[in-house]
Structures are given as C-alpha cells and as structure tokens.
Amino acid sequence: MKKIATLVLVSVLGGTITLGAYKAFLEKEQTITQIEQVKQPAFQTVNYKTSNTNLGSIESIDFTTAAEKTVNAVVHVKNETSASQQLTMRDLFMRREQKRSQVGTGSGVIISPDGYIITNNHVIADSDKLTVTLNDNRTLKATIVGTDPKTDIALLKVESDEVLPYTTFGDSDTAKIGEWVLAVGNPFNLTSTVTAGIISAKSRDLSGDSRQSFIQTDAAVNPGNSGGALVNTNGELIGINTAITSQTGSYIGYSFAVPSNIAKKVIQDIMEFGNVQNGILGVQGGSLNSAYAEKLGIGETEGFYIDEVLEDTGADLAGLKSGDIIKKLDNIDINKFSDLSGFINTKRPNDIISVQYLRNGVQKQTQVTLLKNNTYTLLHVGIIKNAKSKDLKKYDVKNGVKITQLIGGYAENFAREGIKNGDIITTINGIKVSSVEEVQNIVKNRDFNQPLSVVLVNSLGKTFRYGLR
C-alpha cells in the first residue's frame, strides 16, 4: 500500500472555483498519505432494511429504485468566498485591500424533511455565502450548523415552506466488499448524476498513520461530487463521497467515502452538543502482519497488538495489558488499526463496548467504557495530562499538569537536564495551570509569535524555566 501511495495523487472532489464563471476546481495534488480522514455516504427518501442487498446476478439488479429515492435528496452546494488579490503600490498607499469573488461548488445530502443537509467540510470552508439548489431547480440559502474538519463532515440547514425529500442512513458496518453501490452528486456543475460500482475495500487508510477509515469504491466520481451520497441498492445512505485517487485530478478508478456510521455520529453530536464528542479506548500499538508477528514471536498475523495501555483509561480500568491482541469490538472484526479507529470514531465518551482479545493465545472478553480524551500535545514539550493529587504531592507542588511522553524538538534537551516522563509543568506564560483545558486555552489565546514560557519541576524537586520557540 505504501508503494502505491507514493505514486498515486489524491484529489479532493470539492467543486469548481472561478472568477465570474465556474470551472473545475481541483485541490493541490498531494500524495495519498497526506489526505484527511473522510468517507462516502448513501442516500434514500424511504426507509428500507439493509439486509439482503446482494441481489444475485447482474442481470437481476435494478438500480432504478435506489436512484429515484436518492437524486431528489442530493443537492448542489454553492460556496461564495472573497479572496485577497495581490496589492499594488497604490493599494498600499491608500491602505485598501483588493478582494475578488470566488465560487466553489460541491454536493450535499438532505437527511431530514425540515432541511438538514450533510456535506463535506472542504466544500463549505471559508464561505461568505452558501446556497443549495434542489433537484427541482429551487435555490435556498443555507447556514452552517457545525463542522468537523477531522472527518471532513459539515452540517447545513435550509428553510423551506415545503417538506423536503430526504435520505435515511444505512449501516455502513454491514456493507460488504463486492456489494453494489450508487454514487450520486453534481460533478462538473452538472445536475444530479448517478454512477454505479462496487465496494472495493473497507477501512481504507490513506493517511499512512491509521487515522482514517474510508469506504473505497469503483463508482465513478469527479470534482463536484464531494459531499454527495453513496447508497446501496436499497437506496440507503452508507457513505459521503469525499476523495479520489488521481494523477490528473479526475476519476481514474477509485473513490473514497466517509462511512455513514461515522458521518451520522458526527452530525448527531453537532446537533446535540454543538461539537464532536470523541471517546478513546486508551491503547497504543499497531496492526499485525507476518513481519511484525515474527519480531514479536507470536503466531497471529491479524488484529491490533497492544504495545501500551494508557493510564486511567477505559482499557486500563478494564484490565487490558501490553501484549494483548484485540480481535473484535462489538463483534466487528479488527484486522488492522484502521478497523479499530473507524469503529471508535462512531462512539462517544461513556459508551460501553465489548472487546474480544487474545492473551497468551487464550481468547478472552471484557467490557470497556470509553472515556473522554484528557491528554493534549503541547508544542515542543510532548503529551500532557491532568495530574492527580498523589502526583502533585510527590513533587511537592500545589498545581500542575503531568508530562506523559516527551516528544518534539526539545525532548533531548529536557532529557539531558534530568527531565523525564512523569514530571510536572506548573506554569505556562506566567499563568499557573491545573488542567489540560487551561493549557489549551493559554496556547489558543497567545500571540502566534510569542515564545512559550514553561516552568517544570522534576522528581528531585528542581525547577526549570524554558522559553520555547
């Protein structure tokens, strides 16, 4: 996969951007390992069961019903932005800024009769004005309800005097490789266009670090399809079309969609909480293969091998240990890291999941409560977390946050001076800190050019002060 990734360029499908008129918009070419996590959806206007979507021979498959249920739920999204132009000497003298209008287009899917629409975040990013055009050619003003750049999902809202056609979500976990799917969107500013293909792969990671879990299909999608629907033959939404692999910027064989279970969870969080609620399992490790298994001296070549269980997480409290091999989560097979991360991305803090794992060759099962992530990566320092009262007492300090892993450019300097994992940061930029949230606020509100002033205390009680740039 890594060899392929170095040869194949990824083009986000987002729409066209022009000055005064539309033209095909293509994002800057990048290698597959740089793409953000995203998935493709499926849409329908009537609730159908997802079972028995394998309809036998190709002669017996009828796509017309799924297409009819989907095209009216897919909309054309127009994003108008103002971009700065290069300033002339006269502009500088007059202290004025030249702006030019740009237009980007993509697709979206209506998911409720009262006008909620799901699309890609990159389709609506930096917008000054958003409009959507329905399949009956009506144009409505849209507002952004919320976004999640991590999954590239956004939720819009339009107001209409009429009940709108909408799609219902299917279960992307039950979608199978080889299953027929339809992609519906607005490529090249055309009206709703339907293409067919099969699911080529699941839990596809394009980032190289297992952050993503795409559905891969060979249904043709092109620039303008971003945010459109990926549906099964029952017309159920199973993904949101997001990206393609391409050396030209246009479709050459494969497309990728955010699974509907991830997209559904994101928009439900946005509607209920105003932001995305992420639960963590609390393990670090990697996917097994022949080489890794031989290095570890084990016979398993599939699953997620736990190198480390993070302190005070759900996995820690449930008794998982380094060396355990996770095989299933809630009866979903876990063969690689992207299987695990894709499943966890559909869950929230306090959700309880069943974990099947191997320990010394013996199959075991436990229940794990996912917890909210209480760690934060502090620039130049490393990963920090809230300190317990016993940690503060050990270091004889009244406040602070705990370093769990030294990483970054200053890690070697810290180590040489006797600072190590477990030591305490008491002050940042002159402000005493007692929680990760306080650290995040200080970093967020500081001047970007301001150095980061940090006070640390090590296990010997020695205090260190650093100005980090």
N, C-alpha and C positions, 0 to 999 in steps of 0.2 A: 504493500500500500504506500509506504514512504517513497519508493522509487517512482510510483505513478504520480504521487503528489507533487514531486519536483518537476514533472513535465506538463501537468495539466493546470491551466489557469482557471480561476473561478470568477464568474461574472454574476453579480447580484442583479436580479431581474427587474428592479425598480423602474422606472418608467423613463420617459423621454424628458430632456431638458433643452429648451431652446430659448432664443431671444426673439419674441414676437410670433414664432410658429413652432410647432412640435417637431422634434426629431428624435431618433432613437437615443436613449440615454444609457450609457454603459459606464459602470464604475471602473475605476482604475484597476487594471489587471493585477491579480495577486495570486500567489500560489495557494493551493488548497489548504495548506497548513495555517493560513492566516485568516480564514473565513470565520465569521462569528456563528454562534450556535443558532440554528434555525430549522424549522420543519414545515412540511406542506400539508394543507387541510383538505377535508372533503365536505361537500355541502348538499343539503336537500331541503325541500319545503314540507315534507311529510315524514312523520316518524316511522321508521322501519326497523326491524330487527336485523342485527348484523350477521346472524347465523346463516350458514349455507350460501355464502357468496360465491363458492366455486360452482359454476353452473355447467360444468362438463365441457364438451367440445366447443370450439369457437363458433361453429355454426348455430349453436343453441343460445349464444349470449346475445342479449338485446340491450344495447346501451341507451336506447331512446328514452326510456322511463327515467333513468338516472339523470340524463342530460336535461330533460324537461323540468325536473324538480330542482335543478341546480342553476340553470342560466339566469333565471329571474331573481335569484338570491345573490348573484355576483354583480358587483358594481364597479364602475370606472372611477378611480380616485384621482383628482387633480390637485396638485400641490403648487401654490404660487409663493415664490420667495423673492426677496430682494438681495442682490449680491453687490458688494462694493467693486467699483471699477478702479483701474489704476489712476491715481491722481495726477493732474497736470500742475505745472508751476502756478498757473492762475488759480486752480482749486486750492492749493496750499496757501497762497496769498490771501484768498477770500475766506479761508478757513471753512470750506464746504466739502462735503463728501458726495461723490457721484455714486448713484445707485442704478442698477439695471434690473429689470424684471426677468425672472426665470420661471419656467414651468416644468414640473416633473409629474409624471403620471404612473399609475400602477393599478392594482385591483384591490378589492375588498369583498368580504362576505357578510351579508346580513344574517345575524344569528338570533334575532327576536323580532316579533311583529311591531314593536314600538320603536325600532330604528337603531339598535346597537349593531355596530359593524366591526369586524375584526380584520386587521390588515398587518403588514409588516411595519416595524418602526422606521426602517430606512425609507419607506415610501412617503412618510409624512414628516420626517425630520426637518427641523428648521423652517417650518411652514409659517407664512404670514396669513394665508387664506387657504382653506380647504373646501372643496366641493366634491360631491359624488353624483354621478349620472347613473340612473337606474336603467334597466334593460328596456323600459318603455320610453326612454329618452327624457324623462323628467330629471332636472338638476336641483339638488338640495344642498344647502350649506351644512357643513359638518364641523363639529367641535371635538377636540381631543379629550377623552375621559382619563386616559392614563397610558403609560408606555413602559415597556421593559426591554431596554437595549440588549440585555444579556441573551434573551431568547429571540430578539428581533420581532417582538409582538407588540401591537398597539391596539387600543380600543377607541372607536369613534362613536359619535351619536348624531343622528339626524332627526329632525322633526317633520312629521308628515300627517296630513289630515286623514289619510287612508292607512288601513292596516297593510303592512309591507310583507311581501313574500320572504321567507327566511329558511335557513337550513338548520338541521338538527345534527348534533355531534354523534359520531360513531365512536367505537372503542378502538383506538389505534394499537393497543396491546394485542388485540385478537387478529389484526390484519396479518396476512401470511405472505411470505415470499412466493411470487408466481401468481398472486391474485390480481385480477383485472381492476384497473382504476381509470378514472377520468380526471383530467386537469382542465379547469375552467377559469378563464381570465380574459384580459384585454391586451394581448401582445401587439406591439407597434401601433397603439392607439386604435386598434380595431375594436368593434363591439364584441360582446361575449363570444369567445371561441372555445370549442371543445376539442380536446385531443385525448387519445386513449393509449394505454400502455399497461405494463405490469409492474408490480413491486419487485425491484431488483435486489434490494437489500434493506435491512433494518438496523437501527442503532449505528448508523454510519457516522464516524467521527472524521471531520475534515480539518480539524484544528491541529491534530498531532499530539494534543495533551489530554484527550478524552473528556473535553468539556462539552462536546456536542453529541447529539443522538438523533440524526436525521433519518427520515424515510427516503430511500433512493428509488426512483422510478425511471422508466424509459418513455414516459409520456412526454411529448414534445412541449416545451415551454420556452419562452423567449422574453426579451426585455419588455416590460409592461405586465407580465404575468405575476410579478411579485405581489403577495397578499391575496392571491386567488385561491380557489378551492381545489383540493384533491379529494375525490369521493370514490367510494366503492360502487359496485354495480347496483346496490340498493339505494344509492343516492345519499349515503351518509357521509358526513364530513370526517375524514380521517387525517387530514393534514393541511397546512398552509404553505403553498408554493413559495420558495424563498430564494433559491440559488441554482446555478447550473455550473457544470464544468465545461470550459470552452477555451479554445485558443484564439477564437475570432470574436467572442462577445455574443455570439448567437448559439442556439442549441446544436449540439453535435452528438447527443446520445444519452445523456443522463441529467436528471434534475433532482433536487433535494427539497424536502418539505419538513417543516416543524410538525411533529406528531400532534394529533388533535388532543390527546390527553394532556400534553404539556401546555398547549395553547389554551385549552379550556380552563386549566388550573390558574394560569396567569390572569386571564380576564376575570375569573371569579374573585381572585384576590384583589384585583384593581377595583372591582365594583363593591366589594365588602370592606376592604381595609384601606384602599387608596394607594397601596403599593404591594409588591410581591412578597409573600411570606415564604422563606426558604427554610426547610428543616434539614438537618445534617445527621448522617449516620454516625460519623466520628471515627472513620478508619482511613488509613493511608496504606497504599500498596500498589499493585499492578496486575495486569492481565497475564494469565499463564499461557505459555507456549512450550514447545519442545526444549528450546534453548534455556529458557528461564527455569523450567521444571528440572532439567539436568543440573543446572547450577545450584538449585535448592535441594537436590537429592530426593525429589518426590516423583511419583508416577502420574500425577494429574497434569493434563495439558489444557484444561478448560476451567474457567472460574476466575474469581477475584481473590488473589493471595493477599492476606493482611500482613503488612510489614510492621505496622504500629497502630495501636488503639489509642486515640486521643483521650487525655484525662478528662473525667467528669462529663463525658458524652453518653448518649444512649447506648452505644456499643460497649463502652466501658462498664456502665451500670448493669448491662445485661450479661456480662461475663465473657464477651468475645476477647480473643487473645491473639497476639502475634503468632503467625504460623497457621491460623485457621484459614480455610478456603471457602468463600461464600459461593454456593451453587444456585440458590434460588431466593428470591424475595417475593413473598406472597404468591408462590407458585409460578413466578415468571423466571425463566431460565436466565442465569447470569453467566455468560461465557467470556465476557470481556468488560473492561472498565466502562465503556460507553453504555453497555446494558445497565450497569448499576447506576451511573449518573443520570441516564434518561429516566429510569424509574423513580429515583429520589426527587427529580425535578417536578414530578407530578404530586408530591406530598408536601405537607405543611408541618410546622412545629407542633408537637404533641400527638401527631398521628402515630399509631402503633402498627408495626409491620412484622410479619413472620419471616425469620431468617433461617434458611436451611444451610448448614455448613459442614465441612469435614474437619475433624481434628484427629490427627494421627491415623487417618484412614477410616475413622468411625464417623458415621453420619449422625449429626445432632440437629436440634431445632430449638430456637428461642424466640421470644417476643422482644422487640426493641422499640422504645419510644423515641421518636426523632425529636431533637431539641433545636432551639434557635442557635445559630452560629454566634458564639461570643468571642470570636477571635478577630483580629484585624492586622493587616500587614502594614506596619509603619515604615515609611520610606527610609532607606539607609540603615535601618535597625534590624527589622525582622518581624516575626509573628508574635503578637502580644495577646494577652487575655486578662480578664479580671482576676485580681489577686484575692485569695481567701484570707480570712483573719489570721490563720496559722502562718501563712506566708509573710504577712506584714509583721507578725510577732517575731518570727525567725530572723527577720532582717532589721528588727527594732525600728520600724518606720510606722507612721500613722496613716499613710495613704500611699497609693501607687498601683501600677499595673505590672503584670508579670511577663517577662520575656520567655516564650516557649521555644523559639528557634531563631538563632542569629543568622540572618541572610543579608545580602546586599553588599555594597562596596566597602562598608566599614567593618564588616564581620571579622576580618583578620586582625584589624587594629584593636577591636574590642577584646578578642581572644588573647592577644599578646599582653594586654594590660590586666588580664585576670577577670574579665567579664565573661560570663557564660550563661547558658540557658538556665532559667530559674531566677535570675537577678531581677531587681525591681527598678522601674522607671518612676520617679516621684514627681517630676516637674517637666513640662514642655512649654517652651517660650515664656517662661516665668510664671506659668499657671500650674498650680498643684492639680494632679489628676488622680482620680479614684476609680475610673471605669473606662472601658473601651469606647463607650459613646462620647465621653468627654474628650478623649484623644481625637476621635473622628471630627468632632466639632471644631477643635483648635486647628487641625490640619486643613479642614474645609474653609475656614474663615481667614486664614492667614494670607498675607500677600505672597503671590507665587514666587517672587524673587527674594523673599525673606528667608534667611537660613533657619534651619530647625535647631533650636537650642534645647538640649536634653540633659537632664540630671539623672544619673543612675547610681544605685547602691549595690555593691556586690556582697557575696556571702561573708566576707571578712569585715564588713561594716565600712568599707572605704567608699567615699563619694567621688564620682567622676562627672565632669561637665564637658559637653561637646557642642560645638557649633557645626552642624552638618549641612552641607550644600549638595 
